[in-house]
Amino acid sequence: MKSILYIVAIIAILAGGWFSYQSKDDFQQLRDKRTTLDGENENRKASIKTTKEEAKEREDERDAALSDKIKAESELDNVKSNLKLARRRVNEEKNKIAAQDEELGRVKDLIEQIKKQFKDLGDNVELEQVPALVKQLEDELKKANRDLEELELLNEKMDGMVNANTKTIQELDTRISKRAARIKGNSAEGRVTAVNHDWGFVTLEIPSNMPVTAEAKLMIKRGMSYIGNLNVNAIEGRRIVADIDYRSMTPGMVVQPGDHVILAKPVTN
């Protein structure tokens, strides 16, 4: 009987030891899983934090792009104002030249009249016989010649001013055209036509005036919401293949066909 009790006791001890060892092993596995989960959670938190920071950077880039656009439009308005002023000055100068041309013609007529009066005196007439007339004609001739020289110099100066202002107007016209085209291109929007999440790329259709290059970074938006960024991979006319920058994606959002894309940074030259 005692032998049976000893055997039962030994079995109980062995079973208790086995269950204790098994529980210890299970506990260790649970603790290892908990440690792994804690590590994964920390990684997720860090990834979420990084994604939020990058989303904030993208929003800041978007706001900076809008600010650059407003600044460019303001500068364009200033250029237009300067162009309007330059054109008004050209018109004023042209009016002055027309008036001076008229005065110049009058002076030339006066000179011809004076010369004719001298000629009408005859070759044999002594000038001393008509001192008052001679003195008057000489004074009028000198004054007419001075007026002529002054008008010619003034006309020459005015011609130079007109030419300079005309050149300025042409330069301003060119700058306005380029800047207007650049502003329009920077504000242009393309459209996502297809998405392949397995390979991580999208195809885009862009307007002809949107200045997209191989180095350009594009922002995806849906309405007023920022979604993420794209990196241009290939350009085929108005069709573009771009890689999805998943690290820049706003948490909980994915790019879809129909989303719009704009330049992340406006072209400035």
Backbone as a ProteinNet text record, in pm:
[ID]
protein_1_A
[PRIMARY]
MKSILYIVAIIAILAGGWFSYQSKDDFQQLRDKRTTLDGENENRKASIKTTKEEAKEREDERDAALSDKIKAESELDNVKSNLKLARRRVNEEKNKIAAQDEELGRVKDLIEQIKKQFKDLGDNVELEQVPALVKQLEDELKKANRDLEELELLNEKMDGMVNANTKTIQELDTRISKRAARIKGNSAEGRVTAVNHDWGFVTLEIPSNMPVTAEAKLMIKRGMSYIGNLNVNAIEGRRIVADIDYRSMTPGMVVQPGDHVILAKPVTN
[TERTIARY]
83.8	0	86.2	191.7	283.1	350.8	382	447.1	358.1	228.4	134.2	127.9	125.3	120.6	245.7	363.3	488.4	485	431.8	425.5	334.1	217.6	122.8	185.7	258	322.1	427.2	504.5	609.3	547	436.7	368.4	314.5	257.6	202.5	312.6	429	541.4	589.3	601.7	647.8	548	418.5	315.6	318.7	334.9	342.1	462.4	575.3	694.9	676.9	610.5	590.1	497.6	387.2	293.9	359.3	444.1	514.7	608.8	680.8	773	696.2	581.6	500.4	445.7	398.5	345.8	455.8	574.1	687	719.1	716	744	636.5	508.4	398.8	411.6	445.5	460.8	573.8	683.3	796.3	756.9	677.8	631.8	540.6	449.6	360.5	440.1	541.4	623.1	700.7	750.3	822.1	728.1	605.2	507.4	474.5	459.7	427.6	541.5	664.7	780.3	781.8	751.7	747.9	639	519.3	408.2	440.7	505.2	544.2	640.3	734.8	829.1	759.9	665.7	591.3	507	446.5	367.3	454.1	573.9	664.7	704	728.5	762.1	645.9	523	405.4	391.4	411.7	402.5	505.4	628.5	733.5	698.8	643.2	605.5	493.7	392.7	281.6	332.7	423.4	479.6	555.3	637.4	713.5	620.1	515.5	419.6	349.4	309.6	243.8	338.3	465.2	563.4	583.2	591.3	608.4	484.1	365.2	242.2	241.7	289.6	298.4	397.3	509.9	607.3	544.6	465.7	401	301.1	228.1	134.3	208.8	324.1	405.3	455.1	495.2	539.7	425.9	305.6	189.7	162.8	167.5	143.3	250.7	376.8	485.2	463.8	415.5	388.4	278.5	174.1	66.5	118.2	208.1	266	350.6	429	510.1	421.4	308.8	217	160.3	118.6	63.9	169.9	293.9	403.2	428.6	427.3	450	338.4	213.9	101.7	111.9	157	174.3	283.4	392.5	501.4	454.7	369.7	315.4	230.7	151.2	70.1	159.4	272.4	365.6	426.7	461.6	519.3	417.8	291.4	187.4	169.9	177.6	164.5	279.3	402.2	518.4	506.2	452.3	433.3	333.4	225.8	124.7	185.6	268.9	334.8	430.6	507.3	603.2	532	420.2	345.1	288.9	244.7	192.9	304.2	423.7	537.1	574.3	567.6	598.2	499.1	371.3	270.2	293.6	329	356.7	476.4	579.6	699.7	671.4	587.9	552.2	474.7	386.8	312.3	407.2	507.7	605.4	684.8	722.7	799.9	717	587.6	501.1	493.6	481.7	476.4	609.2	718.8	850.3	874.5	826.1	838.2	763.5	647.4	570.4	645.7	703.8	781.3	905.5	966.2	1085.6	1052.2	939.6	897.6	876.1	818	795.9	928.1	1026	1156.6	1225.9	1217.8	1280.1	1216.6	1084.9	1016.9	1065.4	1083.6	1131.4	1271.2	1356.7	1492.7	1488.7	1404.6	1393.1	1342.1	1249	1197.3	1306.8	1385.8	1495.5	1596.6	1631.5	1726.5	1670.3	1542.6	1479.1	1483.2	1460.3	1464	1603.8	1706.1	1843	1863.2	1813.6	1831.6	1758.1	1640	1560.8	1627.8	1724.6	1793.5	1879.1	1916.1	1997.7	2144.8	2222	2366.1	2436.5	2380.2	2450.1	2412.1	2324.9	2281.4	2382.9	2429.2	2520.9	2441.8	2493.7	2422	2413.5	2511.3	2509.2	2388.5	2328.6	2214.8	2089	2090.5	1972.7	2017.1	2084.8	2139.4	2032.2	1921.2	1817.2	1762.5	1737.8	1685.3	1785.3	1912.9	2017.7	2031	2032.9	2047.6	1930.5	1812.4	1693.5	1697.3	1735.7	1740.8	1849.5	1964.4	2072.7	2031.2	1965.7	1921	1818.5	1725	1623.1	1683.8	1784.5	1850.2	1926.6	1998.7	2073.1	1978	1870.3	1772.6	1708.6	1676.4	1615.5	1710.8	1838.8	1937.7	1954.9	1954.1	1963.9	1842.7	1725.2	1603.9	1608	1660.8	1669.7	1761.9	1877.8	1972.6	1912.3	1844.5	1783.6	1675.3	1593.9	1487.5	1543	1649.6	1709.6	1769.6	1836.9	1892.7	1781.7	1674.4	1562.7	1495.2	1482.1	1424.1	1510	1641	1732.9	1720.6	1711.1	1695.4	1563.3	1457.4	1326.4	1324.2	1390.4	1398.8	1465.7	1574.1	1643.5	1554.2	1476.6	1385.2	1276	1224.3	1120.9	1176.4	1297.5	1358.5	1382.1	1431.9	1457.8	1328.9	1224.3	1096.9	1032.3	1051	997.7	1064.9	1196.7	1270	1223.5	1203.2	1154.4	1017.9	931.5	797.5	806.3	893.8	908.8	958.6	1055.9	1107.8	999.9	921.6	814.1	707.4	676.1	578.8	625.1	755	810.5	804	842.5	838.6	696.9	602.5	462.5	413.4	445.3	400.3	459	590.7	655.2	600.6	586.4	539.1	394.7	312.2	171.8	163	245.4	245.2	295	398.5	453	351.1	282.8	181.3	68.9	26.3	-82.1	-38.9	87.3	137.7	152.1	201.6	218.7	85.3	-20	-151.3	-231.8	-175.6	-246.3	-252.9	-353.4	-372.7	-383.1	-313.5	-326.6	-427.3	-446.6	-547.8	-493	-519.2	-480.6	-578.6	-525.7	-612.7	-615.6	-508.2	-505	-407.2	-434.6	-350.5	-318.3	-190.5	-149.3	-76.4	-149.8	-90	4.2	-12.9	77.9	220.3	231.6	363.9	394.9	297.4	323.1	341.2	260.2	272.1	134	129.2	4.6	35.3	-68.8	-55.1	-134.9	-81.8	-141.4	-165.4	-262.2	-282.9	-269.6	-181.3	-156.3	-186.1	-221.9	-244.4	-112.4	-119	2.2	84	22.1	95.7	151.2	135.5	187.2	333.6	428.2	571.9	626.9	593.9	640.5	768.5	872.2	998.5	1024.2	1130.7	1163.5	1201.3	1247.4	1287.8	1173.8	1058.5	949	887	843.3	767.4	624.2	530.1	389.2	315.6	217.6	133.7	-3.9	-55.4	-189.2	-287.7	-400	-502.2	-639.8	-730.1	-869.8	-953.5	-1008.3	-1071.7	-964.7	-980	-879.4	-790.1	-806	-730	-601.3	-490.5	-361.9	-356.2	-315.8	-312	-168.5	-80.5	57.1	133.3	252.6	339.6	363.4	401.6	439.8	576	654.8	782.4	772.7	803	790.3	887.1	835	916.5	942.8	837.6	851.9	751.1	792.4	706.2	689.9	566.2	535.3	430	475.5	382.2	304.2	170.9	85.9	57.5	110.7	91.1	216.8	196.1	308.8	288.8	397.3	398.5	476.7	417.7	481.8	473.5	582	585.6	518.1	444.4	376.8	476.9	487.4	572.4	487.1	487.9	398.5	431.4	556.7	593.7	527.2	490.8	430.8	278	220	74.6	11.6	-97.7	-173.1	-235.8	-219.1	-274.2	-423.2	-460.6	-600.3	-645.7	-556.1	-594.8	-508.4	-567.7	-495.2	-530.1	-435.5	-458.8	-557.4	-646.5	-749.1	-757.4	-805.9	-829.7	-925.4	-895.8	-977.7	-918.9	-822	-755.2	-676.3	-656.8	-584.1	-440.5	-350.9	-210.7	-166.9	-82.9	-25.6	123.9	196.3	339.5	362	452.3	482.7	557.6	640.8	714.4	696.2	656.4	634.2	763.2	754.5	869.5	892.9	1018.3	1047.3	1129.1	1167.5	1244.3	1201.1
-120.9	0	124.3	119.1	233.5	254.6	144.8	156.4	229.2	198.5	264.3	413.1	443.7	585.9	659.2	591.2	653.8	680	581.8	595	710.1	715.9	824.9	959.7	964.9	1091.8	1133.6	1033.2	1064.4	1114.5	1046.1	1088.1	1229.7	1257	1391.7	1496.9	1460.3	1555.7	1579.6	1468.5	1482.5	1562.1	1535.6	1609.2	1756.6	1782.5	1924	1993	1919.1	1978.6	2004.3	1906.8	1923	2041	2049.3	2161.5	2294.7	2289.8	2413.6	2456.7	2357.9	2388.9	2438.2	2370.8	2409.8	2551.1	2581.7	2716.2	2820.6	2784.7	2878.2	2903.9	2794.9	2809.5	2893.6	2869.3	2948.4	3095.2	3116.2	3254.8	3325.8	3253.3	3312.8	3348.1	3258.7	3286.4	3409.2	3414.2	3530.4	3658.6	3650.1	3768.6	3809.8	3709.7	3741.3	3806.4	3751.8	3811.3	3954.1	3972.9	4107.9	4205.2	4157.5	4242.2	4276.6	4173.8	4197.5	4297.1	4277.3	4369.3	4510.7	4521.5	4655.1	4721.3	4641.3	4696.1	4739.1	4654.5	4691	4815.7	4826.3	4946.5	5071.1	5058.2	5173.4	5212.1	5110.1	5138.6	5206.8	5157.4	5219.4	5365	5387.2	5524.2	5614.6	5562.3	5641.3	5666.9	5561.7	5578.2	5679.8	5672.1	5768.3	5909.5	5923.1	6055	6109.7	6021.2	6064	6102.2	6020.3	6049	6181.5	6207	6334.3	6451.7	6432.8	6540.1	6565.8	6456.6	6473.6	6536.4	6497.8	6559.8	6708.9	6743.5	6886.3	6957.7	6891.4	6950.8	6972.1	6874	6888.3	7003.9	7015.9	7127.8	7260.4	7263.1	7385.8	7416.3	7310.4	7330.4	7384.5	7329.5	7377.9	7524.8	7559.7	7699.2	7791	7741.4	7821.9	7841.4	7736.1	7747.2	7849.6	7848.2	7946.3	8087.1	8099.8	8231	8280.9	8189.2	8226.8	8269.2	8200.8	8235.6	8375.6	8404.9	8538	8645.4	8615.5	8710.7	8735.4	8627.4	8641.5	8722.3	8698.2	8773.5	8921.2	8949.4	9088.8	9156.5	9082.5	9137.5	9160.9	9070.8	9086.9	9213	9239.6	9362.1	9486.2	9480.7	9594.2	9615.7	9504.7	9515.7	9576.2	9532.7	9588.6	9737.9	9777.9	9919.9	10000.2	9944.8	10012.6	10021.8	9916.7	9917.1	10024.9	10037.5	10139.6	10279.1	10299.9	10429	10457.6	10355.2	10373.6	10408.8	10344.6	10374.3	10516.7	10559.3	10695.4	10797.2	10768.5	10859.1	10863.3	10747	10744.4	10830.9	10819.5	10901.2	11050	11085	11225.5	11275.5	11190.9	11231.2	11243.5	11154.6	11164.1	11293.1	11329.4	11455.1	11575.1	11569.9	11678.4	11687.6	11570.6	11569.5	11627.9	11593.2	11647.4	11799.5	11851.3	11996.8	12060.9	11992.3	12047.1	12042.4	11937.4	11930.7	12046.7	12077.2	12189.7	12321.1	12338	12459.7	12464	12347.8	12340.4	12384.2	12340.6	12383.1	12533.3	12588.2	12733.7	12809.2	12760.7	12826.9	12817.4	12701.2	12686.8	12782.8	12796.7	12892.1	13033.9	13065.9	13200	13224	13121.7	13135.5	13159.3	13084.1	13102.7	13243	13293.6	13429.1	13533.3	13513.6	13608.5	13605.2	13483.8	13472.2	13538.3	13522.3	13583	13735.9	13787.1	13932.6	13986.6	13914	13955.7	13954.6	13849	13837.6	13948.4	13987	14091.4	14228.3	14244.5	14374.5	14400.2	14289.6	14306.5	14301.4	14260.8	14246.2	14380.4	14485.8	14614.1	14706.5	14661	14746.9	14738.1	14851.4	14856.9	14831.2	14743.6	14710.8	14829.8	14920	15036.8	15126.1	15108.7	15193.8	15151.7	15028.2	14981.3	14915.4	14991.5	14931.8	14873	14940.2	14890.7	14756.6	14746.9	14623.2	14510.1	14544.4	14442.6	14390.3	14485.2	14444.7	14357.4	14392.1	14315.6	14176.6	14174.4	14045.1	13955.2	14016.2	13937.5	13879.8	13962.9	13915.2	13802.8	13822.3	13720	13590.5	13605.5	13487	13411.2	13487	13422.9	13351	13421.2	13360.7	13236.7	13247	13133	13014	13042.7	12934.6	12872.3	12957.2	12904.4	12816.7	12868.6	12790.3	12657.5	12663.7	12542.3	12440	12486.2	12395.9	12335.2	12421.7	12372.8	12269.1	12297.2	12203.8	12071.7	12082.7	11960.3	11876.1	11944.2	11872.5	11809.7	11887.5	11836.9	11719.4	11731.4	11620.4	11494.8	11516.2	11403.1	11337.1	11422	11369.7	11294.1	11353.8	11290.1	11158	11156.2	11031.4	10922.5	10961.8	10866	10815.1	10907.3	10867.6	10775.1	10807.1	10722.1	10582.7	10578.1	10448.3	10367.8	10438.5	10369.7	10316.1	10398.8	10355.2	10245.6	10254.3	10148.4	10015.2	10020.1	9898.9	9846.3	9940	9899.6	9833	9890.7	9833.9	9692.7	9675.4	9542.6	9441.2	9484.6	9395.5	9362.1	9464.3	9440.8	9349.1	9369.3	9281.4	9135.7	9116.8	8981.5	8922	9003.1	8955.6	8922.4	9007.7	8983.5	8852.7	8832.5	8710.5	8585.9	8591	8475.9	8451.4	8560	8543.8	8495.8	8550.6	8508	8359.2	8318	8176.3	8088.8	8138.5	8061.4	8048.3	8159.2	8155.6	8060	8069.3	7982	7836.2	7811	7674	7619.7	7704.4	7661	7629.7	7697.3	7674.5	7567.2	7513.9	7410.2	7280.2	7199.5	7073.9	6957.2	6847.9	6724.4	6632.4	6514.5	6421.9	6279.3	6207.6	6066.7	5984.9	5911	5831.3	5683.6	5634.8	5493.7	5478	5377.7	5351.9	5203	5170.7	5032	5024.6	4981.6	4976.2	4857.6	4753.8	4638.9	4680.4	4766	4811.4	4952.8	5017.5	5147.8	5262.5	5265.2	5377.5	5419.5	5538.2	5589.5	5642.5	5655.9	5726.5	5855.5	5960.1	6093	6150.2	6238	6318.9	6464.4	6538.8	6676.8	6771.2	6895.9	6993.6	7032.1	7080.2	7109.6	7222.9	7311.2	7424.8	7396.8	7275.2	7241.4	7200.5	7278.2	7254.6	7140.1	7017	6899.9	6847.4	6828.4	6771.6	6640.4	6571.4	6443.8	6462.1	6582.2	6608.3	6663.1	6689.6	6754.5	6659.7	6719.5	6644.9	6695.6	6602.8	6638.8	6610.1	6694	6674.9	6625.7	6524.8	6472.6	6542.6	6586.2	6647.1	6599.9	6601.4	6567.8	6677.2	6764.1	6883.4	6971.7	7004.7	7083.6	6995.9	6863	6771.5	6727.3	6732.8	6683.1	6532.6	6458.3	6312.6	6261.3	6309.6	6262.5	6315.7	6261	6307.4	6197.3	6241.4	6151.2	6192.8	6096.2	6123	6080.3	6172.5	6144.3	6033.5	5936	5824.1	5832.3	5864.4	5872.5	5972.6	6043.3	6142.5	6105.1	6090.2	6059.4	6158.4	6274.6	6379.5	6430.8	6422.8	6467.4	6354.5	6236.7	6121.9	6101.5	6083.8	6070.7	5947.3	5875.4	5765.6	5814.5	5802.4	5853.3	5749.3	5742.6	5650.2	5714	5633.1	5682	5688.3	5802.8	5818	5782.5	5651.9	5605.6	5668	5704.7	5766.3	5902.6	5966.7	6099.9	6095.6	5975.1	5965.3	6000.6	6075.9	6108.6	5980.8	5953.8	5830.8	5815.5	5694.1	5665.4	5704.2	5760.3	5803.5	5732.7	5700.9	5639	5714.2	5716.5	5783.8	5702.7	5773.3	5708.5	5776.2	5704.7	5770.3	5887.9	5996.1	6116.3	6218.7	6177	6274.9	6372.7	6492.3	6594.6	6604.8	6649	6668	6808.5	6867.8	6998.8	6992.4	7093.8	7100.1	7126.9	7048.6	7071.6	7202.7	7237.4	7363.5	7433.5	7561.1	7631.5	7655.4	7655.3	7687.6	7837.7	7877.5	8020.4	8078.3	7999.8	8056.2	7993.4
0	0	0	87.4	91.4	-42.6	-108.9	-240.8	-338.8	-331.4	-423.1	-393.7	-263.4	-224.6	-271.4	-255.7	-301.5	-452.1	-522.1	-668.9	-707.7	-639.5	-668.3	-636.7	-524.5	-484.1	-586	-631	-729.8	-858.6	-899.1	-1022.6	-1007.8	-890.7	-866.3	-871	-809.1	-809.8	-952.3	-1027.7	-1166.5	-1249.6	-1229.2	-1304.2	-1268.3	-1137.8	-1095.4	-1155.2	-1156.6	-1217	-1364.8	-1430.6	-1576.4	-1605.2	-1528.2	-1548.3	-1514.4	-1409.1	-1371.8	-1483.8	-1539.9	-1650.1	-1772.3	-1800.4	-1916.1	-1898	-1775.9	-1748.1	-1762.7	-1714	-1726.2	-1873.1	-1952.1	-2095.6	-2164.2	-2128.1	-2186.2	-2146.9	-2020.9	-1973.1	-2047.3	-2069.5	-2141	-2284.4	-2347.3	-2483.4	-2486.9	-2385.6	-2377.6	-2356.7	-2269.5	-2243.5	-2368.4	-2441.8	-2566.5	-2668.1	-2677.3	-2769.6	-2728.9	-2595.2	-2546.4	-2579	-2561	-2593.2	-2742	-2825.2	-2970.7	-3007.2	-2945.8	-2973	-2927.8	-2810.2	-2761.9	-2859.9	-2911.6	-3008.8	-3136.4	-3182.2	-3303.2	-3281.3	-3163.4	-3133.1	-3132.1	-3074.2	-3072.9	-3215.3	-3299.2	-3439.1	-3510.6	-3482.1	-3543.9	-3498.7	-3367	-3315.9	-3383.7	-3396.9	-3462.1	-3607.7	-3675.1	-3816	-3830.6	-3739.5	-3744.3	-3720.2	-3623	-3593.3	-3713.8	-3775.3	-3893.6	-4007.7	-4027.4	-4135	-4111.3	-3985.8	-3954	-3977.1	-3937.4	-3958.5	-4107.4	-4185.8	-4330.4	-4392.8	-4342.2	-4393	-4363.2	-4242.1	-4206.4	-4297.3	-4330.3	-4422.1	-4559.6	-4606.6	-4736.5	-4734.8	-4620.9	-4609.7	-4611.4	-4542.2	-4542.2	-4682.9	-4756.2	-4894.7	-4980.4	-4958.2	-5034.2	-5002.7	-4872	-4833.2	-4891.1	-4892.3	-4949.9	-5099.4	-5166.2	-5310.2	-5336.1	-5252.9	-5268.2	-5243.8	-5142.7	-5113.7	-5230.4	-5289.9	-5406.7	-5523.1	-5538.2	-5646.5	-5625.7	-5500.7	-5469.9	-5492.7	-5452.5	-5470.7	-5619.1	-5698.7	-5843.2	-5908.1	-5864.1	-5920.3	-5884.2	-5760.2	-5718.9	-5801.2	-5824	-5905.3	-6048.6	-6098.2	-6232.9	-6241.4	-6137.9	-6135.3	-6137.3	-6063.8	-6063.2	-6200.9	-6266.4	-6400.9	-6497.2	-6487.1	-6573.2	-6548.1	-6419.6	-6385.9	-6445.8	-6435.7	-6494.4	-6645.9	-6706.5	-6851.7	-6891.9	-6816.5	-6845.5	-6833.8	-6730.8	-6712	-6826.7	-6867.7	-6976.8	-7107.1	-7133	-7255.5	-7252.4	-7134.6	-7124.7	-7151.2	-7099.9	-7123.4	-7271.2	-7335.9	-7479.6	-7556.1	-7522.2	-7590.3	-7566	-7441.4	-7410.9	-7491.5	-7499.8	-7573	-7722.7	-7774.5	-7916.4	-7944.1	-7850.8	-7867	-7864.6	-7775.2	-7768.7	-7898.8	-7950	-8075	-8188.7	-8192.4	-8297.7	-8288.4	-8164.4	-8145.6	-8184.7	-8149.8	-8183.7	-8334.4	-8398.4	-8544.4	-8610.2	-8554.5	-8608.1	-8588	-8469.6	-8442.2	-8529.5	-8550.4	-8634.8	-8777.2	-8827	-8961	-8968.3	-8861.3	-8859	-8861.1	-8783.6	-8779.2	-8914.3	-8977.5	-9109.5	-9210.9	-9204.8	-9294	-9267.6	-9139.4	-9103.8	-9159.4	-9149.9	-9203.1	-9353	-9421.4	-9566	-9599.7	-9522.1	-9545.6	-9525.4	-9420.5	-9394.7	-9508.2	-9551.2	-9662.1	-9788.2	-9811.7	-9929.3	-9920	-9798.8	-9781.8	-9809.5	-9765.7	-9799.6	-9950.2	-10013	-10157.7	-10232	-10179.6	-10244.8	-10238.9	-10151.6	-10143.2	-10266.6	-10334.8	-10455.9	-10424.8	-10523	-10503.1	-10490.4	-10549.6	-10552.8	-10437.2	-10352.9	-10242.6	-10130.5	-10085.3	-9973	-9844.7	-9763.2	-9640.3	-9545.7	-9557.7	-9469.9	-9496.7	-9615.9	-9650.9	-9575.2	-9529.6	-9456.4	-9324.4	-9240.5	-9118.3	-9026.5	-9014.1	-8923.6	-8971.7	-9103.2	-9159	-9146	-9177.3	-9169	-9027	-8933.1	-8792.3	-8748.7	-8789.6	-8753.9	-8815.3	-8945.8	-9013.8	-8955.5	-8922.5	-8863.7	-8728.6	-8647.4	-8515.9	-8529.4	-8623.5	-8644	-8695.8	-8782.8	-8837.1	-8728.5	-8644.8	-8535.8	-8439.7	-8405.3	-8313.3	-8375.5	-8504.3	-8572.5	-8575.6	-8600	-8601.8	-8463.5	-8358.7	-8222.8	-8189.9	-8226.2	-8201.7	-8275.8	-8399	-8479.1	-8412.9	-8366	-8300.8	-8173.8	-8095.8	-7971.9	-8000.6	-8101.2	-8135.8	-8188.3	-8269.4	-8321.9	-8209.3	-8112.3	-7997.5	-7913.2	-7892.7	-7814.1	-7883.9	-8017.1	-8093	-8082.2	-8090.2	-8079.7	-7942.7	-7838.9	-7703.1	-7689.6	-7744.4	-7736.6	-7813.3	-7929.4	-8005.4	-7922.5	-7851.7	-7765.8	-7654.1	-7594	-7486.7	-7539.1	-7657.6	-7716.9	-7745	-7801.6	-7831.9	-7704.6	-7599	-7472.4	-7412	-7414.5	-7357.6	-7440.9	-7573.3	-7659.1	-7627.6	-7606.5	-7570.4	-7435.1	-7339.4	-7207.3	-7217.6	-7300.4	-7318.9	-7376.3	-7474.6	-7534.9	-7431.7	-7348.4	-7244.9	-7142.6	-7103.8	-7007.6	-7065.8	-7193.6	-7259.7	-7255.7	-7282.9	-7281.4	-7141.3	-7040.8	-6902.2	-6859.3	-6898.2	-6861.9	-6922.9	-7050.5	-7118.6	-7052.5	-7023.8	-6961.5	-6821.9	-6744	-6606	-6601.6	-6690.6	-6694.3	-6729.1	-6826.8	-6865.8	-6751.4	-6678.3	-6566.9	-6453.1	-6421	-6315.1	-6352.6	-6478.4	-6524.5	-6520.7	-6559.9	-6558.1	-6417.2	-6322.7	-6184.3	-6117.3	-6159.2	-6098.1	-6172.2	-6281.2	-6357.1	-6276.4	-6305	-6233	-6331	-6294.9	-6369.9	-6301.4	-6358.5	-6305.5	-6306.7	-6197	-6188.6	-6272.3	-6369.2	-6456.6	-6418	-6353.9	-6313	-6197.3	-6111.6	-5994.2	-5988.3	-5962.9	-5943.4	-5809.2	-5704	-5570.8	-5555.7	-5639.8	-5631.9	-5667.7	-5768.8	-5813.2	-5764.5	-5704.8	-5643	-5740.1	-5846.6	-5939.4	-5987.8	-6047.2	-6105.3	-6244.6	-6325.3	-6452.9	-6442.8	-6504.4	-6495	-6633.6	-6640	-6759.9	-6717.4	-6784.8	-6744.3	-6860.4	-6830.5	-6937.8	-7003	-7125.2	-7202.4	-7141.7	-7061.6	-7006.1	-6867.2	-6817.1	-6683.9	-6697.1	-6637.6	-6659.5	-6575.1	-6612.1	-6537.9	-6602.2	-6519.6	-6566.1	-6492.2	-6532.9	-6469.5	-6322.7	-6286	-6147.8	-6062.3	-6123.4	-6050.7	-5948.2	-5837.2	-5737.3	-5741.8	-5742.5	-5754.4	-5624.4	-5593.7	-5475.8	-5519.3	-5448.4	-5476.7	-5384.1	-5439.7	-5355	-5399.7	-5303	-5330	-5265.1	-5349.1	-5293.6	-5231.9	-5104.1	-5032.6	-4945.9	-4953.6	-4868.4	-4936.9	-4860	-4909.1	-4886.9	-4989.9	-4979.6	-4970.4	-5057.4	-5056.4	-5176.2	-5197.7	-5306.1	-5409.6	-5528.1	-5636.5	-5690.1	-5732.5	-5797.7	-5944.2	-6033.7	-6176.9	-6217.3	-6290.2	-6336.3	-6485.9	-6562.5	-6708.5	-6762.5	-6868.8	-6932.8	-7079.4	-7121.2	-7261.3	-7309.1	-7353.5	-7395.3	-7275.9	-7285.4	-7175.4	-7076.6	-7103	-7014	-6930.4	-6799.6	-6707	-6619.7	-6598	-6501.5	-6380.2	-6261.3	-6140	-6028.9	-5948.5	-5834.9	-5714	-5638.8	-5518.6	-5403.8	-5339	-5220.7	-5098.3	-5063.4	-4957	-4821.6	-4800.1	-4672.1	-4653.5	-4764.8	-4755.2	-4745.7	-4759.2	-4764.2	-4630.1	-4635.7	-4515.1	-4459.8	-4328.9	-4271.4	-4302.4	-4345.8	-4373.9	-4513.1	-4595.2	-4729.3	-4833.4	-4947.3	-5058.8	-5186.6	-5278.3	-5405.4	-5488.8	-5558.5	-5639.4	-5775.7	-5878.5	-6007.4	-5989.4	-6056	-6043.3	-5949.4	-5863.5	-5777.4	-5863.7	-5811.6	-5885.7	-5835.3	-5924	-5886.8	-5927.7	-5842.5	-5870.8	-5844.8	-5889.6	-5862.7	-5714.3	-5652.2	-5511.3	-5492.9	-5592.1	-5588.4	-5722.2	-5720	-5846.7	-5921.9	-6053.8	-6138.7	-6132.8	-6110.2	-6095.3	-6208.1	-6305.9	-6417.9	-6548.2
[MASK]
+++++++++++++++++++++++++++++++++++++++++++++++++++++++++++++++++++++++++++++++++++++++++++++++++++++++++++++++++++++++++++++++++++++++++++++++++++++++++++++++++++++++++++++++++++++++++++++++++++++++++++++++++++++++++++++++++++++++++++++++++++++++++++++++++++++++++++++

